């Protein structure tokens, strides 16, 4: 359905297309990034990807219709606050509601588990983001935690026995 490859220096135009897209960024940051913010973020992406682990920032291409098309980004990063691998994703709006998001989320979960088999996974999102809520449920992210007065929702998939005991 699609391929995942880490962003490289040559991918700057693709990255900027995504992070300056108003509808896509409204669901993530609430606004598109400025050119300066996008450049600074892309430098951090390249630095993270240079570490050589499965964690990092992935460009996502569809393989449909013969030639690859850029769909968006998938991210796996260590979240020390939650002691888990955080799964993030962002698709360009023309690919929303076509099953790509759920398939991407499943692929990222599989990649994270192959990197660390008993890892805890989390996804943090805005409570108003109903699309991501639906995608997380379709991908099997059934554990749900939300601290009182917390402006985000936390979906957690425990991999370790300790995390599963905490959520039971």
N, C-alpha and C positions, 0 to 999 in steps of 0.2 A: 504493500500500500504506500509506503514511504521509506525514506532513508534518513538516518541521523548521522551527522558528521560534526565534529567540533568546529566552531568558528575559527578562522585564521585571518591574518592581516588582509588577505585578498577579499574577504567577505564584508568589509566595512560598508559598501553600498547596500547590501542586503540587510544588515543589522540596522542601519539608519532608516531604511524603508519601514521596518517594523516599529522601532521605538519612537518614530515621529508620526506614526499613524494615529490620528485622534481617536477613532472608535476602539482600536485595540488597546491603546494606553489608558483610556478612560476606565476600562475594566481592571487595570493593574495598578496604576499610579494615580489615576484620576485626571491625568492630563498627559499630552505628549511631551517628550523630552525636548529641550532646546538643542540646537546644534552643538553647543559647548558641552552640555550634559551628556549628549549621546557620545561624543568623542571621548569624554572622560570615562564613561561606563564601558565603552568598547575597549579601552586600554585595560581596564580591570578584568574584562572577559578574556582578553588574550593572555593576561598574566595568570589567571586561574587555569585556563586551558593548557598552559605550558607546563603545569605540574605533572602531567602525564598519567593521572588516575582516571577512573571512569567518571569521577565527579567533574562537572564543568558545564559549559554552555554549548548546546547543540543547535545547529541549523537543521531545519526539517524540510525535506523536499518530497513532493508527491511523485509517484512513478506512473501516474495515470496518463493516458493519451500520448505515449511515446516519448515526449521530452519532459525532463524534470521541471517542476514549478516550485518556487519557494513558498512554503506554507507559513513558517514562523519559527519559533524557538522552543526548545525544551531544556530544562535546567535541572541538574542534580547538585546540591551543595550541602555541606555539613552545617547544621543549625545547632550551635552549641547551647543556646537557650533551652531547647527542647531535647537535646541529646539524641538527635535523629538526623536522617538525611531528608532534606526538604526537596519536594518535587514541585517544580514550577513549569508553566507552559504559557505560551502566548501565540495565537494564530492570527493571521490577517483576516479581516472580517469576511472576505469573499469565501473563506473556507469554514465559517461557522455553520453549525447545524447540518453537517454532512458526515458525521461520524469520525472525522479526523482527530478531534480533541480526545475522545475516549480511547481511540486506538493509540494515540501518542502517549497518553497517560499510562496505559497498560505497558507500552514499550519502555517507558522510563522506569516504571516499577520493576519490570524484568531486568533492566540494566542495573538498577540499584541492588537488587537481590543477587545478581551475578557478581557484583563488586564485593558485597558483604552479605552473606546468606542470611544472617539472623538480625539484619538491621531493622530499626524502627524507622518508619517513613511518615512524614507529615506533609500536609498541604495547608497553607494558610490563605484565607481569602476574605474578601469583603462580604458581609452577610447579604448584601443586595445582589451579589453575583450568582443569580439562579442558574445560569448556564454551567458554571464550574461546579456548583452543588450537584447538578444532575450528572455531569461527567464523572465526578468522584464516586457517586453512588453506583453508576454503571460499571466503573472499574473495580468495584469491590471495597472501596474505602468506607466501611460501615461504622467504624468507631468515631464518635463525635464528641469533642470536648469544647466547652466554651466557658471561660472564666466570667464571672459576673462583672458587668461594666466593661468587658473587653470589646474593642471595636472590630475585632476580627473573629472568624470562625476557624476552628482547627479540626481538620480531619486527620486521624492517626490510624496507621496500620501497624500494629505491633509485630515485631519480628522476634524479639527476645522474650524469654520466659518472664523476666522481671517486668517488662512493659505489659505483657498480657495479664499478669497478676494485678498490676496497678489498675487496669481497665476493666477487670472482671467485677 
